Structures are given as C-alpha cells and as structure tokens.
Amino acid sequence: MGVFLMKRYTNEFKESIIKMHHGEKRSVRSLSEEYGVSPATIHNWIKAAKSVELADGSEMTAKEFKKLQRENQRPKEELEILKAVAVLLGKR
C-alpha cells in the first residue's frame, strides 16, 4: 500500500499564484506547469480567495464566509431544540 503525502503550500505562495492569475492574466495551465501545482489545486485556491461583500459593505473571502456560516448553524440548531423542549415542558 502506497503512502499518500499531501504537499503543503504557504499562504504567500498561494496568494502569489492567485495574483499572477488575476493581475498578469496568466492561465491556470501555465501556472500549473511552471510551479508544479495541479490545475485543480490552483482552481480551488482561486475559488477560496473570491471575496464576498457583506451587508455592511465589508468583504471577506468565500472560505471565511462559509466557515462563519457553519459556525452559525450550530446555535440555530440548538435554539430549535430548546424551543421544542420548551413546548413539550409547557404541555405538562
């Protein structure tokens, strides 16, 4: 059985690849060939770095936004459980 090692890249490296793609209009294919990173990985970095504008005008990356959404989901679920318990206890 082979051992699969996942290569780690620094945030600075990822940001430089994204800047070359957007700023210099370099293709994902050329960046992949030059830096030895798979095209799928570069596409994931580009997608994660896209910004989302919030209602207050501020921005965050799509990745940060999704993380906040996941963190926000748990308290919502807990609140629904507490509401159901309150209804059940109120019927006694």
C-alpha positions in Angstrom: 0.0 0.0 0.0 1.4 3.4 -1.0 1.6 6.4 1.3 -0.1 9.5 0.1 1.6 12.6 1.1 -0.2 15.9 0.7 2.1 18.8 -0.3 1.6 21.9 1.8 2.0 25.4 0.3 2.4 28.6 2.2 -0.3 31.3 2.1 2.2 33.6 0.5 2.8 31.1 -2.3 -1.0 30.6 -2.9 -1.5 34.4 -2.9 1.3 34.9 -5.4 -0.2 32.3 -7.8 -3.7 33.9 -7.5 -2.1 37.4 -8.2 -0.4 36.1 -11.2 -3.6 34.6 -12.5 -5.7 37.7 -11.9 -3.1 40.5 -12.3 -0.9 39.2 -15.0 -3.8 37.2 -16.7 -1.7 34.0 -16.5 -3.6 30.8 -17.3 -4.1 28.2 -14.7 -2.4 25.7 -17.1 0.8 27.8 -17.4 1.0 28.4 -13.7 0.5 24.7 -13.1 3.2 23.7 -15.5 5.7 26.4 -14.2 5.2 25.8 -10.5 4.3 22.1 -10.4 0.9 22.6 -8.8 -2.1 20.7 -10.2 -4.7 22.8 -12.1 -7.4 21.6 -9.7 -5.5 22.9 -6.7 -5.0 26.3 -8.3 -8.7 26.5 -9.2 -9.5 25.7 -5.5 -7.2 28.5 -4.3 -8.8 30.9 -6.7 -12.3 29.9 -5.6 -11.5 30.1 -1.9 -9.9 33.6 -2.4 -13.0 35.1 -4.0 -14.4 37.8 -1.9 -18.0 38.1 -0.6 -19.4 41.5 0.1 -21.4 41.7 3.3 -24.5 43.8 4.0 -22.4 46.4 5.9 -20.1 46.9 2.9 -17.2 44.9 4.3 -15.7 42.0 2.5 -14.3 38.5 3.4 -13.2 35.5 1.4 -15.7 32.9 0.4 -13.8 30.4 2.6 -14.1 32.7 5.6 -17.8 33.3 4.9 -18.5 29.5 4.6 -16.7 29.0 7.9 -18.9 31.6 9.6 -22.0 30.0 8.1 -21.0 26.6 9.6 -20.3 28.2 13.0 -23.6 30.0 12.9 -25.6 26.8 12.1 -25.0 25.1 15.4 -26.5 27.8 17.6 -29.5 27.9 15.3 -30.0 24.1 15.7 -29.5 24.4 19.5 -32.2 27.1 19.6 -34.6 25.0 17.7 -34.1 22.1 20.2 -34.6 24.4 23.1 -37.8 25.7 21.6 -39.1 22.2 21.1 -38.2 21.3 24.7 -40.0 24.5 25.9 -43.1 23.5 24.0 -43.0 19.9 25.5 -42.5 21.2 29.0 -45.3 23.7 28.6 -47.8 20.9 27.8 -47.3 19.3 31.2 
